[in-house]
Amino acid sequence: MRSILGIDVSKASFDVVLLRETKKVHTVFSNDQKGFKQLHRWLISQQADEIHACLEATGQYGDGIAEYLFGLGHAVSVVNPARIKRYGESKLHRNKTDKADAELIAEFCLKEKPALWEPLSPESKHLRALVRRLDDLQTNHQQEKNRLKSGEQDIYVIANLTEHVHYLEASIKALKKEIQDYIDQTPDLKSKQDLLSSIPGIGNLTAAKLLAEITDISSFDGAPQLAAYAGLNPKGFRSGSSVHKKTRISKQGRSELRYYLYMPAIVAMKSNSVIRALKERLYERRLPMMAIVAAAMRKLLHMVYGVLKNKKPFEPDYDKQFNYLT
């Protein structure tokens, strides 16, 4: 019988809680190869030969331990943090410590039996690394440009900032070329990029960024699940007959996807007939512009799911073609 291992990951360390029948054991390890090996020895000392490990999808911090345990042959689940949060709320979980979070994740894994995770393919892993490096460079570039506009008076500092801005611009240009060259040389990624760029509003670079974050469309049961993964699912609030708050997007998901979809949604509201019609309907209902943009982002992501799942390029009669996805 598999033991359950809940893992709460942070940048420098990770807490684990091992569930074995009525026994709960907690300990902490460093989030590096040394810590991974110590965890392995600890599991052996606990006679936990076969485990189902569960952790939240928290960006890159959990990738190492997930891949390490998978490589040892253990079952691993990487779960949307929103699911863990909802489960904790349903159980009136109030304590917010790393130990309590690891225990909650273990209990969730035991009760909900989440789907098993597999590591990224080497192609997807490399693409994600390139895309995230591009994000870093672009962020740094904007920061340096802002410093140039901040009123700096020192001649040396201005020259140094200017030189660095030019260096970053050259690096960004080179990395964008590297991303596209890599996709062109990888048939599976190239075919998916072509499908995504057939959607008005999505260009090659946005397609590359979406592929880096979504990776395997078959891991999602439908477009609404993909929208939830991105934190673009609607979140309403209603209590009794008197308390009604505006419905908003949950934002409990991959912030990278929301960031990548924002400008394409703005473009699509003009160039994509389906999203333009959606914008006009919502505008007539006097929804705030940001709510309209969020709806456009969500619709765009539904289209992404549709073309990748069906392996067919976008068609103007999208809603008829993929009406079960919307």
C-alpha positions in Angstrom: 0.0 0.0 0.0 1.3 3.4 -0.9 2.1 5.9 1.8 1.0 9.5 1.2 3.6 12.3 1.2 2.4 15.9 1.3 5.1 18.4 0.3 5.0 22.2 0.9 7.7 23.8 -1.2 9.5 27.1 -0.8 12.6 28.5 -2.5 15.1 27.2 0.0 13.4 24.3 1.7 10.4 22.0 1.6 8.3 20.5 4.5 7.0 17.0 4.2 4.3 15.1 6.1 4.2 11.4 5.7 0.8 9.7 6.3 0.9 6.1 7.2 -2.4 4.7 8.5 -3.0 6.8 11.7 0.6 8.1 11.9 1.8 11.5 10.7 5.5 12.3 10.5 6.8 15.7 9.7 10.3 16.9 8.8 12.1 19.6 6.6 14.7 19.3 3.9 16.7 21.8 1.8 15.3 22.3 -1.6 18.4 21.0 -3.5 20.0 17.8 -4.6 21.4 17.2 -1.1 17.9 17.6 0.4 16.4 15.3 -2.2 18.9 12.5 -1.3 18.3 13.1 2.4 14.5 12.7 1.8 15.2 9.4 -0.1 17.2 8.1 2.9 14.5 9.3 5.3 11.8 7.5 3.4 13.8 4.3 3.5 14.2 4.7 7.3 10.4 5.2 7.6 9.9 2.0 5.5 8.0 4.0 3.0 9.0 2.0 -0.1 6.2 3.1 -2.3 4.7 6.6 -1.9 2.2 8.9 -3.6 3.7 12.4 -3.3 1.6 15.5 -3.8 2.7 19.1 -4.1 1.3 22.4 -5.4 2.2 23.8 -8.8 4.3 26.7 -7.6 6.5 27.5 -10.6 10.0 26.3 -10.7 10.5 25.7 -6.9 8.8 22.3 -7.0 10.2 21.0 -10.3 13.3 19.5 -8.8 11.7 17.4 -6.1 8.9 16.3 -8.3 11.3 15.1 -11.0 13.6 13.4 -8.4 10.7 11.4 -6.8 9.4 10.5 -10.3 12.8 9.3 -11.2 12.8 7.0 -8.2 9.6 5.4 -9.4 7.2 7.0 -7.0 3.7 8.4 -8.0 3.7 12.2 -8.1 0.8 14.6 -8.4 1.3 18.4 -9.0 -1.9 20.2 -8.2 -3.3 23.6 -8.8 -3.0 25.6 -5.6 -6.6 26.6 -5.9 -7.8 23.0 -5.5 -5.8 22.7 -2.2 -7.1 26.0 -1.0 -10.7 25.0 -1.7 -10.2 21.7 0.1 -8.7 23.5 3.1 -11.6 25.9 3.2 -14.1 23.0 3.1 -12.3 21.4 6.1 -12.1 24.7 8.0 -8.4 24.6 7.7 -7.1 27.8 9.5 -3.5 27.3 10.5 -1.0 28.7 8.0 2.4 27.2 8.6 4.6 25.2 6.3 3.9 22.1 8.4 0.2 22.6 8.4 0.2 23.2 4.6 2.2 20.0 4.0 -0.3 18.1 6.2 -3.2 19.6 4.3 -1.7 18.6 1.0 -1.2 15.1 2.2 -4.8 14.8 3.4 -6.0 16.2 0.0 -3.9 13.6 -1.8 -5.4 10.8 0.4 -9.0 11.9 0.0 -9.1 13.3 -3.6 -6.6 11.0 -5.3 -5.4 13.6 -7.8 -4.2 12.7 -11.3 -0.6 11.6 -11.6 2.0 13.9 -13.0 4.8 13.3 -15.5 7.8 15.5 -16.1 8.0 17.8 -19.2 9.5 16.4 -22.3 13.1 17.6 -23.0 11.7 19.7 -25.8 9.0 21.4 -23.7 11.5 21.9 -20.8 14.0 23.6 -23.0 11.3 25.8 -24.6 10.1 26.8 -21.1 13.6 27.7 -20.0 14.1 29.9 -23.1 10.8 31.6 -22.6 11.3 32.3 -19.0 14.8 33.7 -19.7 13.2 36.0 -22.2 10.7 37.2 -19.6 13.6 37.9 -17.2 15.5 39.9 -19.9 12.4 41.9 -20.9 11.6 42.7 -17.2 15.2 43.9 -16.7 15.1 45.9 -19.9 12.0 47.8 -18.8 13.5 48.4 -15.4 16.6 49.9 -16.9 14.6 52.1 -19.3 12.5 53.3 -16.3 15.8 54.3 -14.5 16.9 56.3 -17.5 13.6 58.2 -17.3 13.8 58.7 -13.5 15.7 62.0 -13.7 19.2 60.6 -13.2 21.7 63.4 -13.7 25.1 61.6 -13.3 26.7 61.4 -16.8 28.5 58.1 -16.0 25.4 56.4 -14.7 23.4 57.6 -17.7 26.0 56.2 -20.1 26.2 52.9 -18.2 22.4 52.6 -18.2 22.2 53.4 -21.9 24.9 50.8 -22.7 23.1 48.2 -20.6 19.8 48.9 -22.3 21.4 48.4 -25.7 23.0 45.2 -24.5 19.6 43.9 -23.2 17.9 44.8 -26.5 20.5 42.8 -28.5 20.1 39.9 -26.0 16.3 40.0 -26.3 16.5 40.0 -30.1 19.0 37.1 -30.1 16.9 35.0 -27.7 13.7 35.6 -29.7 15.5 34.3 -32.7 16.8 31.3 -30.7 13.2 30.5 -29.6 11.9 30.5 -33.1 14.8 28.6 -34.5 14.3 25.9 -31.9 10.6 25.6 -32.7 11.3 25.5 -36.4 13.7 22.5 -35.8 11.2 20.7 -33.6 8.3 19.3 -35.7 5.8 18.8 -32.9 6.3 22.3 -31.5 6.2 23.8 -35.0 2.9 22.2 -35.8 1.4 23.4 -32.6 2.7 26.9 -33.1 1.2 27.0 -36.6 -2.2 26.0 -35.0 -2.0 28.7 -32.4 -0.9 31.4 -34.7 -3.9 30.7 -36.9 -6.0 32.4 -34.2 -6.3 36.1 -34.9 -4.5 38.0 -32.1 -1.9 35.3 -31.4 1.5 35.7 -33.1 4.4 33.3 -33.2 6.0 34.6 -30.0 2.8 34.5 -28.0 2.2 31.0 -29.4 5.7 29.9 -28.2 5.0 31.4 -24.7 1.7 29.6 -24.5 3.2 26.3 -25.5 5.9 26.7 -22.9 3.3 27.0 -20.1 0.6 24.7 -21.4 2.9 21.9 -22.7 0.4 19.0 -22.9 -3.1 19.9 -23.8 -4.3 16.3 -23.1 -3.7 16.9 -19.4 -6.8 19.1 -19.4 -10.3 17.7 -19.5 -11.7 20.7 -21.3 -11.3 24.4 -22.0 -12.9 25.4 -18.6 -10.2 23.4 -16.8 -7.5 25.2 -18.8 -9.1 28.5 -18.0 -9.0 27.6 -14.3 -5.4 26.6 -14.6 -4.7 30.1 -15.9 -6.8 31.7 -13.1 -9.3 33.0 -15.7 -12.3 31.2 -14.4 -15.1 33.4 -13.0 -15.3 33.7 -9.3 -18.7 34.9 -8.0 -19.8 35.8 -4.5 -23.4 35.5 -3.2 -24.6 35.3 0.3 -28.3 35.1 1.1 -30.5 37.7 -0.6 -28.6 40.9 0.4 -24.9 40.4 -0.2 -23.8 40.3 -3.9 -20.3 41.1 -5.0 -19.2 41.5 -8.6 -18.0 38.3 -10.3 -14.3 38.4 -10.9 -11.7 36.1 -12.3 -10.2 33.9 -9.7 -6.5 34.7 -10.4 -5.7 31.4 -8.7 -3.6 29.8 -11.4 -0.6 30.5 -13.7 -0.1 34.2 -13.7 2.3 33.7 -16.7 -0.6 32.6 -18.9 -2.7 35.7 -17.9 0.3 37.9 -18.6 0.9 36.3 -22.0 -2.8 36.6 -23.0 -3.4 40.2 -22.0 -2.1 42.1 -25.1 -3.2 39.4 -27.6 -6.8 39.8 -26.1 -6.6 43.5 -26.7 -5.5 42.9 -30.3 -8.1 40.1 -30.8 -11.0 42.5 -29.8 -10.3 44.2 -33.1 -8.9 41.5 -35.4 -10.8 38.4 -34.2 -14.4 38.3 -35.3 -15.6 36.0 -32.5 -13.9 38.0 -29.7 -14.9 41.3 -31.3 -18.6 40.1 -31.2 -18.1 39.1 -27.6 -16.7 42.5 -26.7 -19.7 44.3 -28.4 -22.2 42.1 -26.5 -20.5 42.8 -23.1 -20.1 46.5 -23.9 -23.8 46.7 -24.5 -24.4 45.2 -21.1 -22.2 48.0 -19.7 -19.6 45.8 -18.2 -16.3 47.5 -17.1 -13.6 47.4 -19.7 -11.3 45.2 -17.6 -14.1 42.7 -17.2 -14.5 42.6 -21.0 -10.7 42.1 -21.4 -10.8 39.3 -19.0 -13.6 37.6 -20.9 -11.7 38.1 -24.1 -8.6 36.5 -22.5 -10.7 33.5 -21.4 -12.4 33.1 -24.8 -8.9 33.3 -26.5 -7.8 30.5 -24.2 -10.8 28.4 -25.1 -9.8 28.8 -28.7 -6.2 27.8 -27.8 -7.7 24.6 -26.3 -9.9 24.0 -29.3 -7.2 24.2 -32.0 -4.7 22.2 -30.0 -7.2 19.5 -29.0 -8.7 19.1 -32.4 -5.4 19.7 -34.3 -7.2 22.0 -36.7 -6.5 25.7 -37.4 -8.9 28.4 -36.4 -12.0 29.0 -38.5 -14.2 32.1 -38.5 -17.2 29.9 -37.5 -15.2 28.8 -34.4 -18.2 28.8 -32.1 -20.0 26.4 -34.4 -16.9 24.2 -35.0 -16.0 23.9 -31.3 -19.2 24.9 -29.6 -18.8 22.1 -26.9 -15.6 23.9 -25.7 -17.1 27.3 -25.0 
